[in-house]
Amino acid sequence: MEASPDGILMVDRAGHIVMVNAAMEAISGYASEELCGQSVGIFLPPAARDAHARQLEAYFRSPSGRPMGRGQDFRIMRKDGSLTAVAIALGHTDVSGGTAVAFVRDISDVRGLEARIRFQATHDTLTGLANRWQFGLELEQAIAVSERTGQSFALLLLDLDDFKAINDGYGHAAGERLLLEASRRLQSALRAGDTVARLGGDEFTVVLPAIAQPQDVEQVAAKLLGVLCQPYRMHGFDLAFSASLGIAVYPRDARDATTLLRYADMAMYHAKNSGRASYAFYAHHMGWRMEEKLQLREQLKIALDSDGLELHYQPQVNVATAEVESVEALLRWTHPQLGEIPPSRFIPVAEATGMILALGAWVIDRACRQIAAWTEAGLPLRVAVNLSTQQLRQVDLVEQIERSLARHGARPDLLEIEVTESEAMADPEQARQVLWRLQRLGISITLDDFGTGYSSLAYLKHLPVSRIKIDRDFLRPLLRSPEDAALVRAIVVLAQTLGLRVVAEGVESTEQLSLLVRYGCDAYQGWLFSKAVAAHQIAGLLRSAPPDDALPPTHIDAANETWARRIPSEVQLSK
Ligand SMILES: Nc1nc2c(ncn2[C@@H]2O[C@@H]3COP(=O)(O)O[C@H]4[C@@H](O)[C@H](n5cnc6c(=O)[nH]c(N)nc65)O[C@@H]4COP(=O)(O)O[C@H]3[C@H]2O)c(=O)[nH]1
């Protein structure tokens, strides 16, 4: 008995301890002499003693054995007052004399481990918040409670703005610190009955039970954004920290968990789309458009992962030499069922859903690969790539571009970055810094869609821009309206005084080209010369514009004639 690893405890009919072994002493913390003669109730909290005494009586009336692990888990009170989990097997040595024997096994380690495993399965290891699985249960439970009580509850879905950029730019550890901070701030702003979970990545949910009116939810939403949108100090400087929040209300919007979550998701994207750091309630009218967008996002993700996207290249022709001096890379997506989907449809979706960063990185990488391939083939052609505002804000954009250049061995001076005026103006100081860093790498910068934004001359002078592109909206009515013609002329003069080259975009007719040549435009791009074509077609287009055919820029008639001859018939669309 003394050698048994389990505690052994003998109790008489009256419930007095008759004998304990060494293992029982270790489990309970009592010495044998402190226990013998005592009521077995010593191992129980006072409140449980009477009930146990009744159970013991019943046991002695009809004693029966019980193997280890079959009964309920039990917690005994140790000498120091702490409770420890044990499993108990029961037997009897002498029914007539009435001595029961209990084998007591300390299972506190096992229970602790089980509790840990249970916690890990239901909680997010980083933040300790409920995880997606647990959140699903809690949401179902909230629905069940609200069904019974007839009360509404709100489901809030939150997504940190620009989290990916921070994670990519500062590394995983920084991303994790940010997530921990977000979870800490969320918890500090919520009440005891509210539940918060981390669904994964930078997505959090909050369930606000028993809401009386929508204003209550608005207040909480504003409070959460208030605490989240405080800067976070990392690596010695303040990091802008913000989130977008979507709200769906039970039962007003939906009665089942899946739909509620989908609606909160739609509302969240709506909030992100309308300026970030804001919240939006789900509304029916946003439904179908968001539905379509979400589907498009999914399809786009598949296309990106499965090589379903392509870059086409549209030549930019030097007016003075008639040479193709560069090409603009333009994304093309041909969906297996839906056919060709224009960038004007999918780029805004990519921007609204944050996918533009992955998409933009892919474009840069492909463009670098193409630059290297052309250079190796003896065709060192400059490639212009469009950049979206979110990419400009991406903290590691410059490093990302450097990596792509290095990966493919592409010359930086053959890469050109096009940013629109409004993108550069979204955060002028930040844009200025990023563009200067790019320029220092040897990359040239073009300001796209010039004339549509609101750049000030003073600001333009501070950007390392070497070219501006006149928006094609100005070219369309060029021949009809003297005002537009005057504006184009003014833009060219302005650019020239700043020492910038001017590229006209969307040139469709020789008449437009004639005017642009007269105004002093340096280069043009448009269907007149060629649409965007696959990379392998570019060499053919280059051959169609031999450099020794250069035309004098002021000789308009000659220019028209020469250009008309050079337009490849298969791509010529209109004059
Ligand atoms: N009517 C007319 N159109 C002409 C003519 N010449 C060129 N275009 C079109 O004008 C657009 C020029 O590109 P953008 O202003 O940068 O405008 C682009 C750009 O803002 C965006 N985009 C395309 N590819 C990318 C990309 O890789 N990244 C990003 N961020 N945006 C892209 O989508 C916009 C539309 O792209 P696309 O549909 O390829 O449309 C292209 C091009 O096909 C012409 O003579 N007449």
The ligand as an SDF file (V2000), in Angstrom:
LIG
                    3D

 46 52  0  0  0  0  0  0  0  0999 V2000
   -9.9800   55.5960  -75.5450 N   0  0  0  0  0  0  0  0  0  0  0  0
   -8.6490   55.4350  -75.6260 C   0  0  0  0  0  0  0  0  0  0  0  0
   -8.0240   54.8200  -74.6160 N   0  0  0  0  0  0  0  0  0  0  0  0
   -6.6850   54.6590  -74.7020 C   0  0  0  0  0  0  0  0  0  0  0  0
   -5.9630   55.0980  -75.8200 C   0  0  0  0  0  0  0  0  0  0  0  0
   -4.6580   54.7980  -75.6040 N   0  0  0  0  0  0  0  0  0  0  0  0
   -4.5830   54.2080  -74.4220 C   0  0  0  0  0  0  0  0  0  0  0  0
   -5.8070   54.0990  -73.8570 N   0  0  0  0  0  0  0  0  0  0  0  0
   -6.1620   53.5320  -72.5750 C   0  0  0  0  0  0  0  0  0  0  0  0
   -5.8980   54.4980  -71.5940 O   0  0  0  0  0  0  0  0  0  0  0  0
   -5.4940   53.8670  -70.4000 C   0  0  0  0  0  0  0  0  0  0  0  0
   -4.1880   54.4300  -69.9860 C   0  0  0  0  0  0  0  0  0  0  0  0
   -3.8470   54.0350  -68.7460 O   0  0  0  0  0  0  0  0  0  0  0  0
   -4.0710   54.8700  -67.4180 P   0  0  0  0  0  0  0  0  0  0  0  0
   -4.4310   56.2970  -67.6910 O   0  0  0  0  0  0  0  0  0  0  0  0
   -2.8400   54.6520  -66.6200 O   0  0  0  0  0  0  0  0  0  0  0  0
   -5.3470   54.1700  -66.7480 O   0  0  0  0  0  0  0  0  0  0  0  0
   -5.2800   52.8590  -66.3250 C   0  0  0  0  0  0  0  0  0  0  0  0
   -4.7780   52.7120  -64.9250 C   0  0  0  0  0  0  0  0  0  0  0  0
   -5.2750   53.7610  -64.1200 O   0  0  0  0  0  0  0  0  0  0  0  0
   -5.4460   51.4270  -64.4930 C   0  0  0  0  0  0  0  0  0  0  0  0
   -4.4600   50.3610  -64.6260 N   0  0  0  0  0  0  0  0  0  0  0  0
   -4.1930   49.5440  -65.6670 C   0  0  0  0  0  0  0  0  0  0  0  0
   -3.1880   48.7140  -65.3700 N   0  0  0  0  0  0  0  0  0  0  0  0
   -2.8010   49.0100  -64.0910 C   0  0  0  0  0  0  0  0  0  0  0  0
   -1.8060   48.5090  -63.2000 C   0  0  0  0  0  0  0  0  0  0  0  0
   -1.0170   47.6290  -63.5150 O   0  0  0  0  0  0  0  0  0  0  0  0
   -1.7620   49.0710  -61.9520 N   0  0  0  0  0  0  0  0  0  0  0  0
   -2.5890   50.0780  -61.5570 C   0  0  0  0  0  0  0  0  0  0  0  0
   -2.4700   50.5930  -60.3420 N   0  0  0  0  0  0  0  0  0  0  0  0
   -3.5170   50.5820  -62.3960 N   0  0  0  0  0  0  0  0  0  0  0  0
   -3.6150   50.0530  -63.6350 C   0  0  0  0  0  0  0  0  0  0  0  0
   -6.5470   51.1830  -65.2950 O   0  0  0  0  0  0  0  0  0  0  0  0
   -6.6970   52.3030  -66.1920 C   0  0  0  0  0  0  0  0  0  0  0  0
   -7.2990   51.8640  -67.4720 C   0  0  0  0  0  0  0  0  0  0  0  0
   -6.4530   50.9990  -68.1080 O   0  0  0  0  0  0  0  0  0  0  0  0
   -6.7730   50.4990  -69.5660 P   0  0  0  0  0  0  0  0  0  0  0  0
   -8.1810   50.0690  -69.6570 O   0  0  0  0  0  0  0  0  0  0  0  0
   -5.7100   49.5710  -69.9580 O   0  0  0  0  0  0  0  0  0  0  0  0
   -6.6820   51.8280  -70.3820 O   0  0  0  0  0  0  0  0  0  0  0  0
   -5.4170   52.3860  -70.7080 C   0  0  0  0  0  0  0  0  0  0  0  0
   -5.2560   52.3830  -72.2350 C   0  0  0  0  0  0  0  0  0  0  0  0
   -5.6650   51.1780  -72.8240 O   0  0  0  0  0  0  0  0  0  0  0  0
   -6.6670   55.7430  -76.8580 C   0  0  0  0  0  0  0  0  0  0  0  0
   -6.1090   56.1870  -77.8670 O   0  0  0  0  0  0  0  0  0  0  0  0
   -8.0120   55.8900  -76.7200 N   0  0  0  0  0  0  0  0  0  0  0  0
  1  2  1  0
  2  3  2  0
  2 46  1  0
  3  4  1  0
  4  5  2  0
  4  8  1  0
  5  6  1  0
  5 44  1  0
  6  7  2  0
  7  8  1  0
  8  9  1  0
  9 10  1  0
  9 42  1  0
 10 11  1  0
 11 12  1  0
 11 41  1  0
 12 13  1  0
 13 14  1  0
 14 15  2  0
 14 16  1  0
 14 17  1  0
 17 18  1  0
 18 19  1  0
 18 34  1  0
 19 20  1  0
 19 21  1  0
 21 22  1  0
 21 33  1  0
 22 23  1  0
 22 32  1  0
 23 24  2  0
 24 25  1  0
 25 26  1  0
 25 32  2  0
 26 27  2  0
 26 28  1  0
 28 29  1  0
 29 30  1  0
 29 31  2  0
 31 32  1  0
 33 34  1  0
 34 35  1  0
 35 36  1  0
 36 37  1  0
 37 38  2  0
 37 39  1  0
 37 40  1  0
 40 41  1  0
 41 42  1  0
 42 43  1  0
 44 45  2  0
 44 46  1  0
M  END
$$$$
